[in-house]
Amino acid sequence: MQSLITKALCQIEKFVIGKPEQVRLALACLLARGHLLIEDLPGMGKTTLAHVLASSLGLSYQRVQFTSDLLPADVIGVSIFDSTNQNFTLHKGPIFNQVVLADEINRASPKTQSALLEAMEENSVSIDGSTHNLPRPFFVIATQNPIFHAGTYPLPESQLDRFMMRISLGFPDRDAERKILSMTNKSVDLTDVDACITLEQLQKIQKQVSETHVSESILDYVIALFQHTRTGEISVNPLSPRAGKSLIAAAKAWAFMENRAHVVPDDVKAVFSSVCEHRMVGKQSHMNELFSNQLLKMVDYIQPFDSKN
């Protein structure tokens, strides 16, 4: 299975140039059965990452452009009366895909944003009193512009908490940007991306990830990190047990991608910022320099326990 993961990563990195860590985090989020939030300026490759990730894993994909006039029914679907058959027919919305890109989610109204909550948490949606299951795997990738951009609605903390990870692609380095600019005259067709992993293989990998061993010492390490956010020594929102479950799941996925059958402290450190930062600062920018310094000091201050398995 490791060879399949490596093949998928190599293919994605051909399209998302110069961002290997962000690509690995995005794939780890999917393997951990979470949802991903990408916050960045327009034109950084957020949509490309979502599309090529879905195509590389052979998953159905749908992009939804969130705008101020988008309605919840435009996302989840609606039941329409069929006069011929004298019954209601469900017209499924784009949420009924395995990978859904909610593009610029914070440009839609809070009511439309909340339409994703049940789907992300319960893996189902309710339409006219009936519950409809969503496909598996089900992976939401939401992109948002920085909150200082015009026409944006900040995501409430309850919705931020539904995302296992938040990442930022950021500007490419000089070499990566040169390569990107040299490709401007070439046609990039993402529909030609080969599926590196079958659905059956992906489901098997996700099962193996969930079974990755986590020792008692790793649990103690995570608890110590979380307790430190609750002491008031650093100016952040305290982390909840749900955040802890997300951190453990993401660390399992990272360990699996590193070809380990157990989690080590470095796995927790590798995903901690992406999993916990948006929960700790809420609506503030994740690029806040003061908070970033506090976060780094906290992770380094809390020493891992003996992690022998």
N, C-alpha and C positions, 0 to 999 in steps of 0.2 A: 504493500500500500504506500510505502514511503516514496517509491519511484513515481507513482501516480501524482502524489503531492508535488514532488520536485518538478515534474513535467508541467503541471498546471501553473506553478509559480513562474517557471521560465517563460511560458507563453504569455502570461499576463504582463510580465515585466518588459516584453517586447513592445507593448502598447502604452504602458504606464512607465515612462522612462525615468530612471534615476530615483525611484521611490521604493526600494526593496523592502524597507521596514514597514511602510504603510500597506504595501501589498500583502505582506505576511500577516499583519494585524487584521486586515479585512478578511482574509481566508480563515484565520483562526476564529474570528467572530462567527462566521458561517458554520464552521465545524463544531463550535460550541453551542449551536442552536440559538444564537442571540440575534440582535438587530444592530445595525450600524448607522451612526450619524457622522456625516462629513461636513465640517464647517470650514469654509474657505472663500476666498475671493472668486468671482466668476472667471472661467477660462483656465482653471488649474488642472483639469482632467478628471473631475469628480464623476461626470456622466460616463466617460470612457472607462474608468475603473469599474463602475457598476455593470456596464454592458459586457465587457470582456470577461469579467468574473463569472457572470451567468453563462455566457457562451462556452467558456472553458470547462464548466462543470455540466454542460448539457441541460441546463434548466430553462424553463419557460420564463420569459422576461417581458416586463411592461413598464414603460416610463409614464409617469403622470406629472404634468406640469402644474404645480400648485400656484393658483392665482387668487386674487381677492374675491372673485365671483364664483370660485369652485364650490360645489355643494357636496355634502356627504354622499348623496346618491351617485354622484359622478365617480366616486371612489369605490364604494362597495356594491353598487348595482341597485336595481329596482324591480318590483313586480308589476307587470303590465297586463291588463285584462285583455284576453284574446276572445273577441266576439264570436269567432268561428267555433272554437272549442268550448266556449262558455266557462273558461277558467283563467286563473292567473298564471302567467309564464314568467319565470325569473330570468331577467337579463343581467347576467353577471358583470360586475365592474372589473376594473383592472386588478383589484386586490386578489382575484382568484388566479394569480400566477405564482410560480415558485420564488421568483425574485421580482420585487416591486421597487422601482426607483421613485421615491417621492421627491421630485426635484423642486428645490427652493421651498421647502415645507413651511418656512416661517413667513411666506408671502400670503398664505391662505388665512382665513379667519380662524379663530380658536375653535369654533364649532366644527369646521371641517378637519382641523388638526386632530380633534378628539375622536373622529371617526376611525382613526387607526388604532386607538387604544385597545379596544376589545380584540381586534385582529392580532395585534402584537402580543397580547398577554394570554389570550385564550385559544389562539389558532382557529378562531371561528368568527362569524359575523351574524348579526341578527337583522333580518329584513322582514318587515310586516309580521313580527311576532314569531317567525320561524328561524331556527338556528341552522346555519350552513357551515360545514367544515371546510377549511382551506387546505390546499394541497400540502404535502410534506415532501421535502423540506420547504419551509416558508421563511423567507428572508427579506426583511425590509431594509433598504438602504435609503436614508433620507439625507438630502443635502440642504444646507442653509447658508445664506449669506451672513456676514457679520451684522450684529444688531444695530450698528450705527448706519447701515444702509437704509435709504428711504423705502417706505412701504413694507416694513417687516414687523411681524408680531413675535415677541419673545416666546419661546416654548415654556410652558409652565413646568415646575419641578417634577410634577407627577408624570408628565410625558417624557421629560429628559430621562427619568429613571427607567423608562421602558427600553431604552437603548443600552445594550450591554457595553458598547464602546463608542467613544467619540474620537475621531482622528482629524488631522489637518494635513493636506498634502504639501502645502507651502511652495515657495518658489524653487525651481530646479537649480542645481549648481551650474557653473559655466559650461562644463562638458556636456551635461544632459541637455541644457538649453540649446547648445549648438547642434546637437543631434536632432532635437525637435524641430528647430528652424530649417535644417537641411532637408526635412521630410515634407515641407509645405507644398511642394509641387507634385508629391506622390499621392495617389489615391489610397486611402486607408478604409478598407471595407471590413467592418467588424462582423458582418454576417458570414465571412469566410473563416472565422475562428473555429478551430477543430475542438470538439468535446474530448477532453483528456480523461474524463472519469464518467462512468455510467451512473445512472441513478441508483442502481443496486449497490455499486461500489461505494458511492458517497454515503448511503445510509449505513453501510457496514462500517465505514470510517467513523461516522458520527457515533455509532454505538461503541466502537473501540475507544474513542476519545472520552466518552462518559464513564468508561470503566477504568481509565487511567488511575493508578493508585495515588492517594493522598495520605501521607503519614500524619500521625497525631502532632508531630513537631511542626509540620507545615500549617496545620490548623491553628496551633498556638501562635505561630508567627503572624498569620492573618488576623487573628483576634487581637494581638498586641498592636498591630498597625491601626486597626479600627478603634480600639480603646483610646489610642492617642488622639484621634480626631474628636473624641468626646470629652476630653479633659478641659477644653477651653484654652490650652496653651498655644494653639494656632487658630487664626481667625478663619475657620472654614465651617461648612455645615457638617454635622456628624454623619458618619456612614452607617447605613442600616444593615440588618441581616440580609436583606435582598441583594444589596450591593456585594456583600460577602459571598453569596452564592454565585453571583456573576463573576467575581474575581477568581474563585476556585475553578469554575467552568472554563474561563478563558485561559487560566494557567494550565489546565489539563490539555487544552488544544495546543498551546504553545509547546508543552513537553512532548506531545505526540509528533508535532512537526520537527522537533529536535531529535526524534527517534529514541525517545525514552519512554519507558512504561510506568514511570513514576514522576511526580512533581518535585522539583528542587527549588530553593529560594530564588534562584536567578529567573525561573519561569514566572514567579509572582512579580518580581521587579520589572520584568520585560513588559508585562501587560498592565501593571498597576496604574500608571498615569492615564492610559486610554480608557480603562474601566471606571476609575474613581474620580478623575478630575472634574468632569461635568456634573457629578453628583455633589461634589464638595463646594463648588463655587456657584451653582445654580445659573442664574441669568447673566452673571458676569462673564467677560471674555476669558477663554481658556489661555489666552496669551498674556494674562496679567503677570508682570515680572515679579512682583512681590510674592504672589501666591506660588509661582513656579519655584522660587527659592525655598519657600516653606515646605513645599511638597518634597523636593529633593532632600532637604535636611531631615524630614521625617522618615523617609524610606531608609536613609543611611543611618539615622539615629537608632532605629529599632533593629537590633541585631537578630538574624535568624537563629532559631533554636537548632539543636542538633538534629539534622535532617536525615539521619540514617534510617533506612526502611527495614 
